[in-house]
Amino acid sequence: MMREASNQEHLPSRYWSEELAGFDYMLDASPIIIQKLREHCYHITGLRSYEYRRHHSHQAGAFLNKLNALRRLDHKNLFVPESSLLGGFGHDINGVKVNIDTLKFYESLIAMDQGGLLDYLRDPPGSGRSVAVEIGAGWGGFAYQLKKIMPNLTYVVIDLPQTFLFSGTYLKTAFPDARFFIYGDGPLSILKTDLLKYDFVLLPHYQFRNVELAKIDLGINMVSFQEMTTDQVLAYLQRLSELGCPVFYSHNRDRSKHNKELSAVGVLMKRFYKLLEITVLPIPYTSLNFPPPNQRLLLSRTINIPALVRRIPMFFCRRPPERPAKRGSLYEYRHLIGSNPKIVHLP
């Protein structure tokens, strides 16, 4: 795959070219490194296990506060903790491991649920088995979580070849009995007829334009569109549209501050989908600056500045406030749900 992707036409953005060069040693990983695979996923997410060791346990309270805030918005028991597999790490909170990735994925599941996407996946039109396609699955963490809560799901991963060292290894370890199709196992034409026979399909990015999938119910991108070029994002969205993808979920900034090769993710999505923005929490997934419940209650009772109140979500409501997507700061994380009204009508 790496040899095929070396063609100039398939090169990643400058950002990802530099990141990929940082973990080329994984091509020669020993069994000891694989046993601690999660230790090396910092190349993709920036998270390091050192920050979650026992001598940092005094920081667990901030994770607990944010976890509890998310749980108050979750009415379907969507929380999936960090697994201990392959060196999984996190603060021990009530007997489970929790890290920034855990909270990010949980927040995304809540946003997807509030936008009607999870109900749609549980009851897709046509076949009883739904298909999700994630563009850029990283180490496979969100694929792991969504598959855990929706076992009857075919999960297609489109990514740079080197990242399959992480996601392919992790998912095959987490789901040893799952049915995998990894590029090279057979002709791509199989996926036009037999896609639903597989639990996971892993395809390199440069083959996405060539593959015909039997169906797609949902497209996903989390924190990687923001690192791509405008042409690359448009190519993915265009191909999803051609394959009949009815809904697309994005958890991205419109653009990373260091990325000068991208216009804005939300603007590009509008070319193909009608957008809805879901507000979950008033802070990004990267932040733990979240007051405990008693301080939030005090805030809601004492502050009466309309402009500020509009920015404070209704923590005690059954559903978080929803509003049509509108352009804000380029550098704020946004949960965007794009739907094609000609294909699907979400609840």
Secondary structure, DSSP 8 states (H G I E B T S, - for coil): -HHHHTSGGG---HHHHHHHHTTGGGGG--HHHHHTGGGGTHHHH---GGGGSGGGGGGHHHHHHHHHHHHTT-SS-----B--GGG---EEETTEEE-HHHHHHHHHHHHHHHTTHHHHHHS-SSSSSEEEEEE--TTSHHHHHHHHH-SSEEEEEEE-GGGHHHHHHHHHHH-TTS-EEETTSS-TTHHHHSGGG-SEEEEEGGGTTT---S--SEEEEESSGGGS-HHHHHHHHHHHHHTT--EEEEEE-SS-TT--S---HHHHHTTTSEEEEE---SS-TT------HHHHHHHHHH---HHHHTTS--TTSSS--EEE-----TTS-EEEEEE-TTT----
